[in-house]
Amino acid sequence: MVAGAVSAGQGAYGFGGDEVVIVTGGAMGIGGGIADMLAEAGATVIIADRQEDAARAKADELVAAGHKAAPVVVDMGDEASIVRLFAEVSARCTKSGGSLWGLVNNAGIQDRQMLLDGTAEEWDRVNAVNSRGVFLASREAARLMVAGGKGGRIVHVASAALIGSLTKGHAVYAASKAALIGLMRASALELAEHAITVNTVLPGGVATPGAINAKGPVPDGPARRALPLGMAEPRDIGAAVLYFASPMARCVTNQSFAVDGGWSVT
């Protein structure tokens, strides 16, 4: 069988029960919705988050609902912490007999700062997590997937800001998310021979704690337009991620998919 293909014995989304998927920033918000969708589809979900109590609570919630999940603390701005995350996940896989199947690069900083007030410190702080951290996590995940020889999925969560759903103050944020498109294209090319796909989801407006509590000037710009389909829920983003992360999407790579409530047609 082709690596990553769906067999008759697998679940509705092709998960056979031993696939491990890491969701960074998976404790709440969009990450929480992604974790829910993946767990309900049969994947074993690793809630990788810097907030230990929140990560544990989310994992416990999923386990109580009959799913498979575990928390791991990670700081996506720290390379050593990211390397430890994947070492721990690798050890868990070895012990359980599973394998690392997927990585969802969801963790991110979305504070706003006007370009005229921009600082190198803010650029470095945001990009350390939003782009550098994603590169490092993708590298570590790909190494484990290649070694496992079963293929895999890497999904980036970027932003509809990349298609114009911007507010003032997005210079650093949008640039950090744009880096994920370049990373996707290059890594999709390099990893295709290993049956590892790389895709990106572009969320539009989603009411999450991160969005509500983001620092910076009051949002003003195209992203404030009324959405024909309304604001998305975290699970709406999770549904798009689920497809890209599933064995069903074995022939889909280097693709970006906006979940923007119809913003793009207004």
C-alpha positions as CSV (number, residue, x, y, z in Angstrom):
1,M,0.0,0.0,0.0
2,V,1.1,3.6,-0.7
3,A,2.4,5.2,2.5
4,G,-0.3,7.3,4.0
5,A,-3.1,5.6,2.0
6,V,-6.4,4.8,3.7
7,S,-7.2,1.1,4.3
8,A,-10.5,-0.6,4.8
9,G,-9.7,-1.2,8.5
10,Q,-9.2,2.4,9.4
11,G,-11.7,4.9,10.8
12,A,-13.7,7.5,9.0
13,Y,-10.7,9.8,8.5
14,G,-8.3,7.0,8.0
15,F,-6.8,7.0,11.5
16,G,-6.1,3.5,12.6
17,G,-5.7,4.3,16.3
18,D,-2.0,4.5,16.8
19,E,-1.3,7.8,15.0
20,V,0.1,10.5,17.3
21,V,-0.5,14.1,16.4
22,I,1.1,17.1,18.2
23,V,-0.9,20.3,18.5
24,T,1.1,23.2,19.6
25,G,-0.8,25.8,21.6
26,G,-3.5,23.1,21.9
27,A,-4.8,23.9,25.4
28,M,-7.4,26.4,24.3
29,G,-8.7,28.7,21.6
30,I,-8.2,27.5,18.0
31,G,-5.7,24.9,19.3
32,G,-8.4,23.4,21.6
33,G,-10.8,23.1,18.7
34,I,-8.2,21.4,16.6
35,A,-7.4,19.0,19.4
36,D,-11.1,18.1,19.8
37,M,-11.5,17.4,16.1
38,L,-8.4,15.2,15.8
39,A,-9.2,13.3,19.0
40,E,-12.8,12.6,18.0
41,A,-11.5,11.3,14.6
42,G,-9.3,8.7,16.4
43,A,-5.9,10.3,16.6
44,T,-3.8,10.3,19.8
45,V,-3.4,14.0,20.5
46,I,-0.4,15.6,22.3
47,I,-1.4,18.9,23.8
48,A,1.8,20.9,23.6
49,D,1.5,24.2,25.4
50,R,3.5,26.5,27.6
51,Q,0.6,26.6,30.2
52,E,1.0,23.3,32.0
53,D,-2.2,23.4,34.0
54,A,-4.3,24.3,30.9
55,A,-2.6,21.6,28.8
56,R,-3.3,19.0,31.5
57,A,-6.9,20.1,31.8
58,K,-7.5,19.8,28.1
59,A,-5.9,16.4,27.9
60,D,-7.9,15.2,30.9
61,E,-11.1,16.5,29.2
62,L,-10.4,14.5,26.1
63,V,-9.5,11.4,28.0
64,A,-12.7,11.7,30.1
65,A,-14.6,11.8,26.8
66,G,-13.1,8.5,25.7
67,H,-10.3,9.8,23.5
68,K,-6.5,9.5,23.7
69,A,-4.5,12.5,24.7
70,A,-1.6,13.6,26.8
71,P,-0.1,17.0,27.8
72,V,3.5,18.1,27.2
73,V,4.9,21.5,28.3
74,V,6.7,23.4,25.6
75,D,8.0,27.0,25.0
76,M,7.8,27.5,21.2
77,G,10.3,30.4,21.5
78,D,13.0,28.1,22.9
79,E,14.8,25.6,20.7
80,A,15.9,23.4,23.6
81,S,12.3,23.2,24.8
82,I,11.1,22.2,21.3
83,V,13.8,19.5,21.0
84,R,12.7,18.1,24.4
85,L,9.1,18.0,23.3
86,F,9.9,15.8,20.4
87,A,12.2,13.6,22.4
88,E,9.4,13.1,24.9
89,V,6.9,12.3,22.2
90,S,9.3,9.9,20.6
91,A,9.8,8.1,23.9
92,R,6.0,7.9,24.4
93,C,5.6,6.5,20.9
94,T,8.3,3.8,21.5
95,K,6.6,2.8,24.8
96,S,3.1,2.7,23.3
97,G,3.9,1.2,20.0
98,G,2.5,4.2,18.1
99,S,4.3,6.6,15.8
100,L,4.4,10.4,15.2
101,W,2.0,11.0,12.4
102,G,1.3,14.6,12.5
103,L,2.3,18.1,13.7
104,V,-0.1,21.0,13.8
105,N,1.9,24.3,14.2
106,N,-0.8,26.3,15.9
107,A,0.9,28.2,18.7
108,G,1.4,31.9,17.9
109,I,1.5,35.5,19.2
110,Q,-1.0,37.9,17.6
111,D,-0.3,41.2,19.4
112,R,-0.5,44.3,17.2
113,Q,2.1,47.1,16.8
114,M,1.9,50.0,14.3
115,L,4.7,50.0,11.8
116,L,5.8,53.5,12.8
117,D,6.1,52.4,16.4
118,G,7.8,49.1,15.4
119,T,10.7,47.8,17.4
120,A,13.3,45.1,16.7
121,E,12.4,43.6,20.1
122,E,8.8,43.1,19.1
123,W,9.8,41.6,15.7
124,D,12.2,39.2,17.4
125,R,9.6,38.2,20.1
126,V,6.8,37.5,17.7
127,N,8.9,35.8,15.0
128,A,10.7,33.6,17.7
129,V,7.4,31.8,18.1
130,N,5.4,32.3,14.9
131,S,8.1,31.5,12.4
132,R,11.3,30.3,14.0
133,G,9.5,28.0,16.4
134,V,7.4,26.6,13.5
135,F,10.6,25.9,11.5
136,L,12.2,24.1,14.5
137,A,9.1,22.1,15.3
138,S,8.7,21.1,11.6
139,R,12.4,20.0,11.5
140,E,12.1,17.8,14.6
141,A,8.8,16.3,13.5
142,A,10.1,15.6,10.0
143,R,13.1,13.8,11.4
144,L,10.9,11.5,13.4
145,M,8.5,10.9,10.5
146,V,11.3,10.1,8.1
147,A,12.9,7.7,10.6
148,G,9.5,6.1,11.2
149,G,9.0,5.4,7.4
150,K,5.2,5.7,7.5
151,G,4.7,9.2,6.0
152,G,3.1,12.0,7.9
153,R,1.4,15.3,8.0
154,I,2.6,18.8,8.9
155,V,-0.1,21.5,9.1
156,H,0.7,25.2,9.7
157,V,-2.0,27.5,11.1
158,A,-1.2,31.0,9.6
159,S,-3.8,33.7,9.1
160,A,-6.3,35.2,6.6
161,A,-4.2,38.3,7.1
162,L,-2.1,36.8,4.2
163,I,-5.0,37.2,1.8
164,G,-5.9,40.8,3.0
165,S,-7.9,40.3,6.2
166,L,-5.7,42.8,8.0
167,T,-6.1,45.3,10.8
168,K,-3.7,48.1,11.5
169,G,-0.8,46.9,13.6
170,H,-0.3,43.7,11.7
171,A,3.1,44.4,10.1
172,V,5.1,42.1,12.4
173,Y,2.3,39.5,12.8
174,A,1.5,39.2,9.1
175,A,5.2,39.0,8.2
176,S,5.7,36.2,10.7
177,K,2.7,34.2,9.3
178,A,3.8,34.9,5.7
179,A,7.0,33.0,6.5
180,L,5.0,29.9,7.0
181,I,4.0,29.9,3.3
182,G,7.6,29.9,2.2
183,L,8.4,27.2,4.7
184,M,5.5,25.1,3.5
185,R,6.5,25.3,-0.1
186,A,10.2,24.4,0.5
187,S,9.5,21.6,3.0
188,A,6.6,20.2,0.9
189,L,9.1,19.7,-1.9
190,E,11.8,18.2,0.3
191,L,9.4,15.8,2.2
192,A,7.2,14.6,-0.6
193,E,9.6,11.7,-1.3
194,H,8.9,10.5,2.3
195,A,5.1,10.7,1.9
196,I,5.0,13.6,4.3
197,T,2.7,16.4,3.3
198,V,2.8,20.1,4.3
199,N,-0.2,22.4,4.1
200,T,-1.5,25.6,5.7
201,V,-4.8,26.8,7.1
202,L,-5.6,30.5,7.1
203,P,-8.1,31.3,9.8
204,G,-10.2,34.5,9.6
205,G,-12.1,36.0,12.5
206,V,-12.3,33.6,15.5
207,A,-13.3,34.8,19.0
208,T,-10.6,33.2,21.2
209,P,-8.8,34.3,24.4
210,G,-5.7,35.1,22.4
211,A,-7.5,37.3,20.0
212,I,-9.6,39.0,22.7
213,N,-6.6,39.7,24.9
214,A,-4.2,40.7,22.1
215,K,-2.2,43.8,23.0
216,G,-1.9,46.9,20.7
217,P,-4.0,49.5,19.0
218,V,-7.8,49.0,18.6
219,P,-8.3,46.8,15.6
220,D,-9.2,48.8,12.5
221,G,-9.1,47.7,8.9
222,P,-10.4,45.2,6.3
223,A,-10.6,42.4,8.9
224,R,-13.4,44.4,10.6
225,R,-15.8,43.9,7.7
226,A,-19.0,41.9,8.5
227,L,-18.6,38.2,7.6
228,P,-21.4,36.7,5.4
229,L,-21.1,33.4,7.3
230,G,-20.3,34.9,10.7
231,M,-17.3,34.5,13.0
232,A,-15.7,31.0,12.9
233,E,-15.5,28.8,16.0
234,P,-12.3,27.0,16.9
235,R,-13.8,23.7,15.7
236,D,-14.4,25.2,12.2
237,I,-10.6,25.7,11.9
238,G,-10.2,22.3,13.4
239,A,-12.2,20.7,10.6
240,A,-9.9,22.1,8.0
241,V,-6.8,21.0,9.9
242,L,-8.4,17.5,10.4
243,Y,-8.6,17.0,6.6
244,F,-5.0,18.1,6.0
245,A,-3.8,16.0,8.9
246,S,-5.7,12.9,8.0
247,P,-4.5,9.9,5.9
248,M,-7.3,10.9,3.4
249,A,-5.3,13.9,2.3
250,R,-2.3,11.9,1.1
251,C,-2.3,13.5,-2.4
252,V,-2.6,17.1,-1.1
253,T,0.5,19.1,-0.3
254,N,1.7,22.7,-0.6
255,Q,-1.8,24.0,-0.3
256,S,-3.3,27.0,1.6
257,F,-6.9,26.9,2.7
258,A,-8.8,29.9,4.1
259,V,-11.6,29.5,6.7
260,D,-12.7,33.1,6.7
261,G,-16.5,33.2,7.1
262,G,-16.8,34.4,3.5
263,W,-14.6,37.5,4.1
264,S,-13.0,37.0,0.7
265,V,-16.2,37.5,-1.2
266,T,-17.1,40.8,0.5
